[in-house]
């Protein structure tokens, strides 16, 4: 699912950034100290976002603003998504790194895309089903209601599974394709009754910015019914991992430092994001950053770490739901190797 995001940021143009190539020398980052004559030029690397900038990207913007990519010898260019999947762009070698989701990465790998998850931005899925209808409080309440979404098979399978698992009649849920719309307006107009959102952005926008009372059914509360999975996550190509492991390691060293900071200093990370992306709603970003701060890092783990069991269970769910036509070796779909020790 795509997040409902308002605003954009001036970044390197997609075509221009891709045309620069990857891994070669480039100018020093704007916030880095001038390199001495004997110092190597920082390696220019590109990162393709999954959507327009938002709090899921806080660690990236923090690390860039504080010069941490420059410190490890990288000149990071952030590229806003043009709508093309990062799995395709990164897999084709047209960007060094990208942000995607597990439900996109596994099908991409099943079709031959050589992309690998190198870090999870969040250790658990923050998705919810959101409704303004006060009668909707749990999955079985969705029977007789209308879901507004993107028409994806994963949406249908997850909702059907949740309703059935909670003792409801999933055959009584209807589905309509609505795409990118204002969810609250759509529900107020009775075009649909509930939607799939991210708790840390859409639900906060509804409650904190719009002042609306909404109910959410958090996926994380029903993991006895559906699997957890990583969304969003960072990817690199198999070629980059094989040929430039040092670049992958440096990228994650700076990025993990950014997310560690965002976890501990959500207010300052929100300020940094809104300074770079002034079009974003400051109230929304601030509330979202505060909500996500303690969620970036799972207790007893380090930022970015991925659990093989999570990947395996999600792959089985996709395959049983016929969303994957062939089995995908999840041990090759992700790696924790390049996270800071």
VOBA-1610 file (N, C-alpha, C; in pm, whole numbers, padded with zeros to 5 digits, always signed):
BEGIN
Unk+00083-00120+00000Unk+00000+00000+00000Unk+00087+00125+00000Unk+00044+00225-00072Unk+00114+00353-00071Unk+00057+00440+00040Unk+00144+00518+00100Unk+00095+00608+00203Unk+00029+00729+00140Unk-00068+00786+00213Unk-00133+00909+00167Unk-00044+01024+00210Unk+00033+01079+00119Unk+00132+01181+00149Unk+00095+01310+00079Unk+00112+01422+00147Unk+00091+01552+00087Unk+00225+01624+00087Unk+00261+01680-00027Unk+00384+01758-00032Unk+00492+01685-00108Unk+00596+01757-00145Unk+00708+01699-00215Unk+00831+01778-00177Unk+00944+01738-00232Unk+01069+01806-00199Unk+01150+01820-00326Unk+01225+01925-00335Unk+01312+01943-00449Unk+01434+01853-00431Unk+01447+01754-00515Unk+01558+01661-00510Unk+01619+01653-00648Unk+01723+01575-00662Unk+01783+01556-00792Unk+01678+01495-00885Unk+01667+01546-01004Unk+01571+01493-01100Unk+01603+01347-01127Unk+01498+01267-01142Unk+01516+01125-01160Unk+01608+01093-01276Unk+01581+01149-01391Unk+01662+01117-01508Unk+01805+01163-01490Unk+01823+01283-01434Unk+01958+01336-01415Unk+02038+01251-01320Unk+01973+01209-01210Unk+02044+01131-01110Unk+02085+00996-01167Unk+01995+00932-01242Unk+02029+00804-01301Unk+02140+00820-01405Unk+02137+00933-01475Unk+02236+00954-01579Unk+02375+00970-01521Unk+02381+01011-01392Unk+02512+01031-01328Unk+02585+00900-01309Unk+02513+00787-01315Unk+02577+00660-01291Unk+02587+00635-01142Unk+02649+00525-01102Unk+02661+00494-00961Unk+02799+00442-00931Unk+02841+00474-00808Unk+02968+00421-00761Unk+03088+00501-00803Unk+03074+00601-00892Unk+03188+00676-00937Unk+03218+00792-00845Unk+03320+00868-00876Unk+03354+00983-00796Unk+03257+01095-00818Unk+03245+01183-00720Unk+03155+01296-00733Unk+03204+01408-00646Unk+03134+01520-00647Unk+03173+01632-00564Unk+03144+01603-00419Unk+03203+01681-00331Unk+03179+01661-00189Unk+03037+01700-00157Unk+02980+01635-00055Unk+02845+01669-00013Unk+02845+01812+00040Unk+02730+01880+00026Unk+02723+02021+00060Unk+02754+02049+00206Unk+02731+01951+00296Unk+02755+01977+00436Unk+02881+01908+00486Unk+02967+01865+00393Unk+03091+01802+00433Unk+03205+01901+00422Unk+03312+01875+00497Unk+03430+01959+00489Unk+03502+01934+00358Unk+03565+02038+00298Unk+03636+02018+00173Unk+03743+01911+00188Unk+03751+01825+00090Unk+03851+01718+00095Unk+03989+01774+00061Unk+04088+01717+00124Unk+04226+01758+00093Unk+04264+01698-00040Unk+04375+01746-00094Unk+04418+01701-00226Unk+04444+01552-00228Unk+04482+01494-00110Unk+04515+01352-00106Unk+04394+01265-00074Unk+04283+01328-00038Unk+04165+01250-00001Unk+04087+01209-00126Unk+04037+01085-00130Unk+03958+01044-00245Unk+03824+01117-00246Unk+03774+01142-00363Unk+03643+01206-00374Unk+03538+01110-00321Unk+03433+01162-00257Unk+03329+01073-00206Unk+03260+00998-00320Unk+03221+00876-00293Unk+03151+00795-00394Unk+03008+00844-00407Unk+02967+00875-00527Unk+02830+00921-00551Unk+02737+00801-00557Unk+02638+00798-00469Unk+02541+00689-00467Unk+02400+00748-00470Unk+02307+00672-00525Unk+02170+00717-00538Unk+02076+00630-00455Unk+01977+00694-00395Unk+01874+00625-00319Unk+01738+00665-00374Unk+01661+00568-00421Unk+01528+00593-00476Unk+01425+00570-00366Unk+01350+00675-00331Unk+01245+00662-00231Unk+01127+00582-00286Unk+01043+00536-00195Unk+00925+00461-00236Unk+00807+00552-00263Unk+00814+00675-00214Unk+00702+00768-00227Unk+00760+00904-00198Unk+00676+01004-00178Unk+00729+01135-00142Unk+00782+01131+00001Unk+00871+01222+00039Unk+00934+01218+00172Unk+00832+01221+00285Unk+00857+01139+00386Unk+00771+01132+00503Unk+00853+01079+00620Unk+00789+01058+00732Unk+00863+01021+00853Unk+00929+00883+00845Unk+00883+00796+00758Unk+00955+00670+00739Unk+01097+00694+00687Unk+01120+00811+00631Unk+01250+00845+00574Unk+01334+00933+00667Unk+01286+00954+00789Unk+01353+01048+00880Unk+01501+01020+00897Unk+01536+00893+00916Unk+01677+00859+00939Unk+01768+00899+00825Unk+01715+00891+00703Unk+01794+00929+00586Unk+01824+01078+00588Unk+01720+01158+00608Unk+01736+01303+00605Unk+01818+01353+00724Unk+01805+01287+00838Unk+01888+01322+00954Unk+02035+01296+00922Unk+02063+01177+00871Unk+02202+01140+00842Unk+02263+01231+00736Unk+02184+01269+00637Unk+02236+01358+00532Unk+02260+01498+00587Unk+02163+01548+00665Unk+02175+01684+00720Unk+02293+01696+00815Unk+02323+01592+00888Unk+02431+01596+00985Unk+02566+01556+00925Unk+02567+01527+00796Unk+02694+01498+00729Unk+02748+01359+00751Unk+02663+01267+00795Unk+02713+01134+00829Unk+02742+01049+00705Unk+02672+01073+00595Unk+02709+01003+00471Unk+02844+01053+00422Unk+02863+01184+00430Unk+02992+01242+00388Unk+03105+01188+00474Unk+03079+01169+00601Unk+03183+01118+00693Unk+03234+00982+00651Unk+03146+00898+00595Unk+03189+00764+00554Unk+03232+00761+00408Unk+03235+00878+00345Unk+03285+00887+00207Unk+03181+00867+00100Unk+03054+00899+00131Unk+02947+00885+00033Unk+02882+01020+00004Unk+02854+01044-00121Unk+02776+01161-00164Unk+02640+01108-00205Unk+02545+01112-00111Unk+02415+01052-00134Unk+02321+01147-00206Unk+02263+01099-00315Unk+02159+01172-00388Unk+02026+01101-00363Unk+01931+01175-00308Unk+01799+01120-00278Unk+01706+01149-00395Unk+01645+01045-00447Unk+01559+01058-00564Unk+01416+01025-00525Unk+01325+01116-00552Unk+01185+01091-00522Unk+01125+00997-00625Unk+01037+00909-00581Unk+00977+00810-00671Unk+00898+00876-00783Unk+00910+00821-00902Unk+00831+00867-01015Unk+00715+00772-01042Unk+00698+00673-00954Unk+00590+00576-00970Unk+00640+00439-01014Unk+00763+00432-01062Unk+00821+00304-01101Unk+00875+00235-00978Unk+00852+00106-00966Unk+00895+00030-00850Unk+01046+00035-00833Unk+01089+00055-00708Unk+01232+00054-00678Unk+01292-00083-00708Unk+01212-00189-00697Unk+01262-00323-00728Unk+01314-00328-00872Unk+01241-00266-00963Unk+01281-00266-01103Unk+01402-00177-01128Unk+01397-00056-01071Unk+01504+00041-01094Unk+01636-00006-01034Unk+01632-00051-00909Unk+01754-00098-00843Unk+01802-00228-00906Unk+01708-00317-00938Unk+01746-00443-01000Unk+01813-00425-01135Unk+01775-00317-01206Unk+01834-00288-01337Unk+01963-00208-01325Unk+02005-00176-01204Unk+02129-00102-01185Unk+02118+00046-01211Unk+01997+00101-01211Unk+01978+00243-01238Unk+01971+00327-01111Unk+01979+00262-00998Unk+01994+00329-00868Unk+02068+00232-00778Unk+02148+00285-00688Unk+02228+00198-00601Unk+02143+00136-00490Unk+02056+00217-00431Unk+01971+00170-00323Unk+01828+00217-00347Unk+01734+00150-00283Unk+01595+00188-00297Unk+01517+00150-00174Unk+01395+00201-00166Unk+01304+00164-00058Unk+01183+00096-00122Unk+01148-00020-00068Unk+01035-00095-00119Unk+00967-00165-00004Unk+00884-00264-00033Unk+00812-00340+00069Unk+00825-00489+00037Unk+00809-00572+00139Unk+00827-00716+00120Unk+00727-00773+00021Unk+00603-00719+00019Unk+00502-00772-00072Unk+00531-00738-00217Unk+00626-00649-00240Unk+00670-00618-00376Unk+00800-00691-00407Unk+00889-00699-00309Unk+01020-00759-00331Unk+01010-00909-00365Unk+00930-00983-00290Unk+00923-01128-00314Unk+00868-01162-00453Unk+00758-01101-00497Unk+00714-01127-00636Unk+00818-01083-00738Unk+00888-00973-00710Unk+00991-00927-00803Unk+01102-01031-00815Unk+01144-01087-00702Unk+01249-01190-00706Unk+01198-01316-00777Unk+01071-01347-00761Unk+01017-01466-00827Unk+01020-01452-00978Unk+01025-01325-01024Unk+01031-01298-01168Unk+01172-01265-01215Unk+01270-01285-01126Unk+01409-01270-01166Unk+01477-01140-01128Unk+01409-01050-01061Unk+01472-00924-01021Unk+01578-00951-00914Unk+01703-00913-00937Unk+01811-00946-00843Unk+01824-00844-00731Unk+01718-00828-00652Unk+01718-00729-00544Unk+01714-00800-00409Unk+01779-00737-00311Unk+01793-00797-00178Unk+01762-00691-00073Unk+01684-00728+00027Unk+01658-00637+00138Unk+01781-00633+00228Unk+01832-00512+00254Unk+01952-00500+00337Unk+01923-00441+00475Unk+01802-00390+00497Unk+01764-00339+00628Unk+01615-00310+00630Unk+01551-00335+00742Unk+01409-00301+00759Unk+01400-00167+00831Unk+01321-00076+00777Unk+01306+00055+00841Unk+01230+00040+00972Unk+01126-00042+00972Unk+01050-00072+01093Unk+01058-00222+01119Unk+01070-00264+01245Unk+01082-00406+01275Unk+00951-00482+01267Unk+00838-00410+01255Unk+00708-00475+01245Unk+00617-00388+01159Unk+00522-00452+01092Unk+00429-00383+01004Unk+00340-00286+01084Unk+00334-00162+01040Unk+00255-00060+01108Unk+00120-00036+01039Unk+00077-00130+00957Unk-00048-00116+00884Unk-00170-00132+00975Unk-00278-00064+00936Unk-00407-00076+01004Unk-00519-00066+00902Unk-00635-00109+00940Unk-00758-00080+00866Unk-00827+00031+00943Unk-00861+00140+00874Unk-00915+00259+00940Unk-01057+00286+00894Unk-01142+00329+00989Unk-01282+00359+00957Unk-01331+00476+01042Unk-01422+00555+00987Unk-01489+00658+01067Unk-01616+00603+01128Unk-01660+00489+01081Unk-01779+00421+01132Unk-01748+00365+01271Unk-01815+00415+01373Unk-01787+00374+01511Unk-01821+00229+01539Unk-01900+00167+01451Unk-01937+00027+01473Unk-01826-00070+01433Unk-01722-00020+01364Unk-01611-00105+01321Unk-01500-00097+01425Unk-01483-00203+01501Unk-01378-00206+01604Unk-01288-00327+01594Unk-01330-00429+01517Unk-01252-00551+01502Unk-01284-00612+01366Unk-01203-00708+01319Unk-01220-00760+01183Unk-01359-00814+01152Unk-01425-00884+01243Unk-01555-00941+01209Unk-01661-00834+01185Unk-01633-00711+01233Unk-01727-00601+01210Unk-01727-00555+01064Unk-01630-00602+00986Unk-01618-00559+00846Unk-01718-00630+00754Unk-01778-00737+00802Unk-01880-00806+00723Unk-01996-00710+00696Unk-02034-00700+00570Unk-02140-00608+00531Unk-02089-00467+00501Unk-01958-00447+00510Unk-01898-00316+00485Unk-01823-00316+00352Unk-01788-00196+00308Unk-01722-00179+00178Unk-01579-00129+00199Unk-01484-00201+00139Unk-01342-00165+00147Unk-01302-00083+00025Unk-01233+00029+00047Unk-01182+00111-00062Unk-01032+00097-00073Unk-00983+00046-00185Unk-00840+00021-00198Unk-00787+00036-00338Unk-00679-00037-00366Unk-00610-00028-00494Unk-00642-00146-00585Unk-00726-00236-00539Unk-00762-00350-00623Unk-00661-00462-00623Unk-00570-00463-00524Unk-00468-00566-00519Unk-00518-00695-00456Unk-00462-00805-00502Unk-00502-00935-00447Unk-00460-00950-00302Unk-00348-00889-00264Unk-00304-00899-00126Unk-00405-00832-00032Unk-00460-00720-00074Unk-00562-00653+00007Unk-00680-00747+00032Unk-00730-00807-00074Unk-00845-00895-00063Unk-00814-01016+00027Unk-00696-01074+00007Unk-00660-01193+00084Unk-00644-01162+00232Unk-00578-01051+00264Unk-00557-01015+00404Unk-00689-00985+00475Unk-00773-00908+00410Unk-00901-00872+00473Unk-00989-00995+00489Unk-00994-01077+00388Unk-01072-01200+00396Unk-01022-01289+00510Unk-00891-01302+00520Unk-00832-01385+00626Unk-00861-01328+00764Unk-00848-01197+00779Unk-00873-01134+00908Unk-01018-01153+00952Unk-01111-01127+00861Unk-01253-01138+00895Unk-01288-01282+00932Unk-01244-01377+00852Unk-01273-01518+00877Unk-01213-01563+01010Unk-01089-01525+01034Unk-01019-01564+01157Unk-01089-01510+01281Unk-01152-01393+01266Unk-01220-01330+01380Unk-01366-01372+01391Unk-01405-01472+01312Unk-01540-01526+01323Unk-01645-01455+01240Unk-01602-01371+01145Unk-01697-01300+01059Unk-01718-01370+00927Unk-01815-01322+00850Unk-01845-01377+00718Unk-01777-01291+00612Unk-01662-01336+00565Unk-01583-01258+00471Unk-01653-01240+00337Unk-01748-01327+00305Unk-01819-01315+00176Unk-01907-01191+00173Unk-01931-01132+00289Unk-02017-01014+00296Unk-01938-00883+00292Unk-01807-00892+00273Unk-01724-00772+00254Unk-01720-00742+00105Unk-01745-00617+00067Unk-01736-00579-00074Unk-01612-00492-00095Unk-01560-00495-00216Unk-01435-00427-00248Unk-01456-00332-00366Unk-01406-00209-00351Unk-01409-00112-00460Unk-01271-00053-00478Unk-01233-00029-00603Unk-01104+00031-00633Unk-01117+00183-00630Unk-01036+00247-00548Unk-01044+00393-00537Unk-00910+00463-00562Unk-00798+00388-00552Unk-00668+00449-00577Unk-00633+00556-00476Unk-00560+00658-00522Unk-00516+00767-00435Unk-00628+00869-00418Unk-00697+00863-00308Unk-00801+00959-00277Unk-00784+01002-00132Unk-00853+01108-00094Unk-00855+01146+00046Unk-00946+01048+00118Unk-00887+00966+00202Unk-00962+00858+00266Unk-01079+00910+00349Unk-01055+01016+00425Unk-01160+01067+00512Unk-01278+01118+00430Unk-01249+01193+00325Unk-01356+01244+00238Unk-01434+01128+00177Unk-01363+01027+00131Unk-01430+00912+00071Unk-01522+00841+00167Unk-01478+00827+00292Unk-01563+00760+00392Unk-01679+00850+00434Unk-01653+00981+00444Unk-01762+01074+00476Unk-01870+01072+00368Unk-01827+01056+00243Unk-01922+01054+00131Unk-01987+00917+00110Unk-01953+00820+00199Unk-02010+00685+00193Unk-01972+00608+00067Unk-01857+00648+00007Unk-01810+00573-00109Unk-01753+00438-00066Unk-01700+00434+00054Unk-01648+00311+00113Unk-01647+00330+00264Unk-01631+00218+00337Unk-01642+00222+00483Unk-01509+00213+00556Unk-01411+00150+00493Unk-01281+00137+00560Unk-01170+00127+00457Unk-01048+00157+00501Unk-00932+00160+00412Unk-00810+00101+00484Unk-00709+00069+00406Unk-00581+00021+00459Unk-00488+00140+00469Unk-00435+00166+00587Unk-00349+00282+00609Unk-00227+00243+00691Unk-00137+00339+00707Unk-00027+00324+00802Unk-00064+00402+00927Unk-00062+00334+01039Unk-00101+00394+01166Unk-00020+00520+01196Unk+00110+00513+01166Unk+00200+00623+01200Unk+00193+00744+01108Unk+00105+00741+01009Unk+00092+00857+00921Unk-00057+00891+00898Unk-00129+00803+00832Unk-00268+00831+00795Unk-00358+00845+00917Unk-00346+00751+01012Unk-00431+00757+01130Unk-00397+00880+01215Unk-00269+00912+01223Unk-00227+01031+01297Unk-00277+01156+01227Unk-00271+01159+01095Unk-00323+01274+01020Unk-00470+01295+01052Unk-00547+01185+01052Unk-00690+01195+01079Unk-00717+01249+01219Unk-00644+01195+01316Unk-00671+01231+01456Unk-00609+01365+01496Unk-00482+01382+01465Unk-00408+01498+01515Unk-00423+01622+01428Unk-00432+01604+01298Unk-00438+01719+01207Unk-00583+01755+01174Unk-00663+01654+01142Unk-00802+01679+01104Unk-00898+01679+01223Unk-00850+01630+01336Unk-00935+01627+01455Unk-01051+01531+01445Unk-01034+01423+01369Unk-01141+01327+01349Unk-01127+01206+01443Unk-01239+01152+01480Unk-01240+01029+01558Unk-01245+00912+01461Unk-01143+00832+01460Unk-01140+00716+01372Unk-01105+00592+01454Unk-01153+00479+01409Unk-01117+00351+01468Unk-01017+00281+01377Unk-00919+00214+01434Unk-00824+00139+01354Unk-00812-00004+01406Unk-00799-00095+01313Unk-00773-00235+01343Unk-00628-00261+01304Unk-00541-00270+01402Unk-00398-00284+01374Unk-00363-00427+01335Unk-00291-00440+01224Unk-00248-00573+01181Unk-00168-00641+01291Unk-00086-00564+01362Unk+00001-00620+01465Unk-00077-00686+01578Unk-00205-00650+01593Unk-00287-00710+01698Unk-00348-00843+01656Unk-00330-00880+01531Unk-00393-01002+01480Unk-00292-01094+01411Unk-00174-01101+01468Unk-00070-01185+01408Unk-00097-01334+01427Unk-00200-01367+01502Unk-00243-01508+01509Unk-00320-01545+01383Unk-00363-01441+01309Unk-00442-01463+01188Unk-00361-01441+01060Unk-00280-01338+01060Unk-00201-01302+00943Unk-00054-01289+00982Unk+00036-01302+00887Unk+00178-01290+00921Unk+00221-01144+00933Unk+00329-01122+01003Unk+00393-00992+01004Unk+00481-00986+00879Unk+00519-00866+00837Unk+00617-00854+00729Unk+00680-00716+00732Unk+00789-00702+00658Unk+00867-00578+00662Unk+00821-00480+00555Unk+00777-00366+00600Unk+00732-00259+00511Unk+00745-00127+00584Unk+00830-00037+00539Unk+00916-00044+00421Unk+01055-00099+00458Unk+01140-00114+00355Unk+01274-00166+00375Unk+01369-00112+00267Unk+01498-00122+00295Unk+01601-00079+00200Unk+01647-00198+00117Unk+01671-00172-00011Unk+01721-00278-00099Unk+01845-00232-00175Unk+01922-00332-00217Unk+02035-00313-00309Unk+02031-00430-00406Unk+02102-00416-00516Unk+02106-00527-00613Unk+02210-00629-00570Unk+02194-00751-00619Unk+02292-00855-00592Unk+02429-00814-00645Unk+02431-00743-00757Unk+02558-00699-00814Unk+02628-00598-00724Unk+02553-00502-00672Unk+02613-00404-00581Unk+02668-00473-00457Unk+02591-00565-00403Unk+02634-00637-00283Unk+02761-00717-00310Unk+02771-00776-00427Unk+02887-00859-00460Unk+03009-00774-00494Unk+02988-00668-00574Unk+03101-00592-00626Unk+03141-00473-00539Unk+03048-00420-00460Unk+03080-00303-00378Unk+03025-00317-00236Unk+03062-00423-00168Unk+03013-00445-00032Unk+03051-00332+00063Unk+03165-00267+00036Unk+03208-00156+00122Unk+03111-00039+00113Unk+03055-00015-00006Unk+02959+00094-00024Unk+02830+00062+00051Unk+02786-00063+00043Unk+02665-00104+00116Unk+02686-00087+00266Unk+02802-00127+00313Unk+02831-00117+00456Unk+02835+00029+00501Unk+02897+00113+00420Unk+02905+00256+00455Unk+02767+00321+00453Unk+02687+00285+00354Unk+02552+00340+00344Unk+02472+00307+00468Unk+02479+00182+00511Unk+02401+00141+00628Unk+02460+00194+00758Unk+02590+00217+00761Unk+02651+00275+00882Unk+02594+00413+00908Unk+02587+00495+00803Unk+02534+00630+00818Unk+02383+00627+00838Unk+02314+00542+00762Unk+02168+00536+00771Unk+02122+00488+00907Unk+02186+00384+00960Unk+02147+00333+01091Unk+02172+00438+01198Unk+02277+00516+01182Unk+02304+00625+01275Unk+02190+00727+01271Unk+02137+00752+01151Unk+02026+00845+01136Unk+01900+00794+01204Unk+01872+00665+01190Unk+01752+00609+01252Unk+01769+00594+01403Unk+01888+00566+01448Unk+01912+00564+01593Unk+01881+00702+01652Unk+01922+00806+01580Unk+01896+00942+01626Unk+01745+00970+01624Unk+01677+00931+01516Unk+01534+00955+01505Unk+01457+00883+01615Unk+01509+00769+01657Unk+01444+00694+01765Unk+01457+00765+01899Unk+01571+00829+01919Unk+01598+00894+02047Unk+01559+01041+02049Unk+01562+01105+01934Unk+01535+01248+01925Unk+01428+01275+01819Unk+01306+01230+01842Unk+01202+01245+01739Unk+01170+01390+01706Unk+01173+01479+01804Unk+01140+01619+01776Unk+01242+01682+01683Unk+01370+01660+01712Unk+01472+01720+01625Unk+01472+01655+01487Unk+01445+01525+01481Unk+01440+01460+01349Unk+01323+01515+01269Unk+01211+01545+01336Unk+01096+01605+01267Unk+01131+01744+01217Unk+01203+01820+01298Unk+01245+01954+01256Unk+01334+01949+01133Unk+01425+01853+01131Unk+01514+01838+01016Unk+01435+01804+00890Unk+01341+01712+00903Unk+01262+01671+00787Unk+01180+01787+00732Unk+01118+01864+00819Unk+01034+01974+00771Unk+01117+02092+00720Unk+01242+02103+00765Unk+01330+02206+00708Unk+01365+02171+00564Unk+01389+02043+00539Unk+01424+01998+00404Unk+01301+01991+00315Unk+01188+01954+00374Unk+01063+01939+00300Unk+00959+02032+00363Unk+00969+02161+00338Unk+00880+02258+00406Unk+00733+02243+00370Unk+00703+02173+00260Unk+00563+02154+00222Unk+00488+02060+00316Unk+00562+01978+00391Unk+00497+01884+00481Unk+00434+01957+00599Unk+00324+01902+00648Unk+00254+01960+00762Unk+00337+01935+00889Unk+00381+02042+00953Unk+00468+02029+01070Unk+00401+01954+01184Unk+00273+01979+01203Unk+00202+01911+01311Unk+00196+01762+01286Unk+00168+01724+01161Unk+00163+01583+01125Unk+00299+01517+01141Unk+00403+01581+01088Unk+00537+01525+01096Unk+00581+01510+01241Unk+00554+01612+01322Unk+00593+01606+01463Unk+00524+01492+01537Unk+00392+01479+01517Unk+00317+01373+01585Unk+00360+01235+01534Unk+00382+01225+01404Unk+00424+01098+01345Unk+00563+01058+01394Unk+00655+01154+01401Unk+00790+01125+01448Unk+00790+01078+01593Unk+00706+01140+01674Unk+00695+01100+01815Unk+00640+00959+01827Unk+00541+00927+01744Unk+00482+00793+01744Unk+00583+00688+01697Unk+00655+00718+01588Unk+00746+00619+01529Unk+00877+00603+01605Unk+00919+00707+01676Unk+01047+00703+01746Unk+01073+00573+01821Unk+00987+00536+01915Unk+01011+00412+01990Unk+00986+00285+01910Unk+00934+00297+01789Unk+00903+00179+01708Unk+01013+00145+01607Unk+01109+00234+01586Unk+01213+00208+01487Unk+01301+00089+01524Unk+01321+00069+01654Unk+01414-00035+01698Unk+01343-00128+01794Unk+01342-00255+01764Unk+01280-00355+01850Unk+01365-00378+01973Unk+01301-00395+02086Unk+01373-00417+02211Unk+01466-00538+02199Unk+01591-00519+02239Unk+01689-00627+02235Unk+01753-00648+02101Unk+01715-00568+02001Unk+01772-00581+01867Unk+01835-00449+01826Unk+01891-00446+01706Unk+01946-00323+01652Unk+01861-00279+01534Unk+01872-00152+01501Unk+01792-00101+01390Unk+01825-00178+01262Unk+01719-00207+01186Unk+01736-00268+01054Unk+01737-00419+01051Unk+01751-00482+01168Unk+01765-00627+01174Unk+01639-00697+01126Unk+01657-00805+01050Unk+01546-00881+00994Unk+01548-01026+01043Unk+01431-01078+01069Unk+01416-01213+01123Unk+01384-01310+01009Unk+01462-01415+00992Unk+01434-01513+00886Unk+01293-01572+00896Unk+01243-01591+01019Unk+01110-01650+01036Unk+01001-01558+00983Unk+01020-01428+00994Unk+00921-01332+00942Unk+00914-01343+00791Unk+01029-01347+00727Unk+01033-01359+00582Unk+00971-01491+00535Unk+01007-01600+00604Unk+00958-01731+00564Unk+00807-01742+00576Unk+00751-01694+00688Unk+00606-01702+00709Unk+00530-01618+00607Unk+00584-01501+00573Unk+00516-01415+00477Unk+00520-01475+00338Unk+00632-01537+00302Unk+00642-01602+00171Unk+00540-01715+00159Unk+00524-01793+00264Unk+00426-01902+00263Unk+00285-01846+00247Unk+00254-01735+00318Unk+00122-01673+00307Unk+00096-01628+00164Unk+00193-01563+00101Unk+00175-01516-00036Unk+00156-01633-00133Unk+00230-01740-00108Unk+00219-01855-00198Unk+00085-01928-00179Unk+00043-01945-00055Unk-00086-02011-00029Unk-00202-01929-00085Unk-00183-01798-00089Unk-00287-01709-00142Unk-00278-01696-00294Unk-00184-01770-00355Unk-00163-01767-00499Unk-00111-01631-00546Unk-00050-01557-00455Unk+00011-01429-00491Unk+00154-01449-00537Unk+00207-01567-00511Unk+00335-01611-00567Unk+00307-01743-00637Unk+00351-01753-00760Unk+00326-01876-00836Unk+00437-01979-00817Unk+00552-01932-00769Unk+00663-02023-00742Unk+00722-01990-00605Unk+00785-02087-00544Unk+00846-02065-00414Unk+00969-01976-00428Unk+00984-01883-00336Unk+01098-01793-00335Unk+01187-01829-00217Unk+01315-01843-00241Unk+01412-01872-00135Unk+01435-01744-00056Unk+01369-01733+00059Unk+01378-01609+00136Unk+01516-01587+00197Unk+01595-01692+00209Unk+01730-01674+00265Unk+01817-01589+00173Unk+01778-01581+00044Unk+01851-01499-00051Unk+01783-01365-00076Unk+01666-01347-00016Unk+01590-01223-00038Unk+01629-01112+00058Unk+01701-01146+00165Unk+01740-01044+00262Unk+01876-01080+00323Unk+01937-00982+00386Unk+02062-01005+00457Unk+02076-00905+00571Unk+02133-00950+00682Unk+02169-00862+00793Unk+02320-00835+00796Unk+02388-00887+00696Unk+02535-00887+00696Unk+02597-00748+00704Unk+02531-00648+00645Unk+02594-00517+00632Unk+02553-00416+00739Unk+02469-00460+00831Unk+02433-00371+00941Unk+02552-00352+01035Unk+02565-00235+01095Unk+02677-00212+01187Unk+02676-00314+01299Unk+02792-00361+01335Unk+02804-00461+01441Unk+02781-00398+01577
//
